[in-house]
Amino acid sequence: MSAAVALQTLPKIEVKHLTVNYAEKNREFTALRDVNFTVEEGEFVSVIGASGCGKSTLLSVLEGLYKQADGEIHISGKPIEGTGKERGVVFQHYSLFPWMTTRKNIAFGIAQVRKNLTKKQRLEIADTFLEKVGLGEFGGKYPSQLSGGMQQRAAIARALAMDTEILLMDEPFSAIDAKNRIVLQELLLKLWEGDGTEPRKSVVFVTHDIDEAILLSDKIVVLTAHPGTVAEIIPVPFERPRDRKTLVQTPEYAKFRSHLLHLFYNDIAERIGGEEVVL
C-alpha cells in the first residue's frame, strides 16, 4: 500500500490513552484518564457524561489550549501542537465581540484562518452565512441587540464561514430555551449535511442532552463520572436524514435511549453509593 493510500485511511482525530491532570490548592486532580476514541473524516461524534466528567476539558485539549499529562492526540496522523487553523470552535456562551457588528464578527473569524481573502471577500462570505442561519437582516446589529438564540446562530455562522476541517462544539445550545434549541439543532444538521457537493466537517459535540446526541450523531462517546474515562462508544443506528417526530416514536429509539440513560445514571449512582436506576 502506498503512503498516499495509507494516509487516506487515518482517522481525522485520534485520541490515544489521553490523561489530563490539573492543580487546585496545591493538589493535583485527574480530569481525564486513559481516554481512547476516533473521529473519522466527516463524522459527527457527541461526547456525553455527568457534570465534572471532563467533557469541556477534552474539548480544550482537542483545541490545543490545554496540555495532556499523558497520551496522544493526532489530527490526520499528525500530533496536535497548540491551536490550529483546521479547527473551529463554538462555545457554550456566544463569544461574540460586543464592539463589532454581527457581520464584522463573522468576517473577523474568517480573517484568522483565510488570510488570502480581501476584506470585501470576507464580508461577502459573512453575508452568505448570515443568510444561511436566517440572520441576513441582522448583519448590522451588535450582539447586545440580538437574542441569545440569534447570537448562537451568529457564532455557528462564524465557525462554518471559517471553513475549518473540524468543528469543536462545547454545549452550544445549553443556554437556549427548549423551542429555540430544537430550531438550532435542526439548523446545525441542515448546514452540516449540506447539499452533497462539499465534504462534511468532522465534528466533536459536547452535550448533556441524550436526545440531542442521538439526533445529531453518528456515534456517541459516553464518559464516566470524575475522572472521565470512556464507558462505551456507541454507533447511532438510525439512518440519515432523521425526522425527529417519527424517530422518537419508534421502539428502536426508546430502546437505544434507555441504554444511554442506563449508562449515564447508573454511573452517577455508583459514584455516590446509590442504588441502581431501573429504566
HELIX and SHEET records of a PDB file:
HELIX    1   1 ALA A    3  GLN A    8  1                                   6    
HELIX    2   2 LYS A   55  GLU A   63  1                                   9    
HELIX    3   3 THR A  102  VAL A  113  1                                  12    
HELIX    4   4 LYS A  119  LYS A  132  1                                  14    
HELIX    5   5 GLY A  136  PHE A  138  5                                   3    
HELIX    6   6 PRO A  143  GLN A  145  5                                   3    
HELIX    7   7 GLY A  148  ALA A  161  1                                  14    
HELIX    8   8 ALA A  178  GLU A  193  1                                  16    
HELIX    9   9 ILE A  210  LEU A  216  1                                   7    
HELIX   10  10 ARG A  244  LEU A  247  1                                   4    
HELIX   11  11 PRO A  251  ILE A  272  1                                  22    
SHEET    1   A 4 ARG A  27  VAL A  39  0                                        
SHEET    2   A 4 ILE A  13  GLU A  24 -1                                        
SHEET    3   A 4 ASP A  70  ILE A  75 -1                                        
SHEET    4   A 4 LYS A  78  PRO A  79 -1                                        
SHEET    1   B 6 ARG A  87  VAL A  90  0                                        
SHEET    2   B 6 ILE A 166  ASP A 170  1                                        
SHEET    3   B 6 SER A 202  VAL A 206  1                                        
SHEET    4   B 6 PHE A  44  ILE A  48  1                                        
SHEET    5   B 6 LYS A 219  LEU A 223  1                                        
SHEET    6   B 6 VAL A 230  PRO A 235 -1                                        
END                                                                             
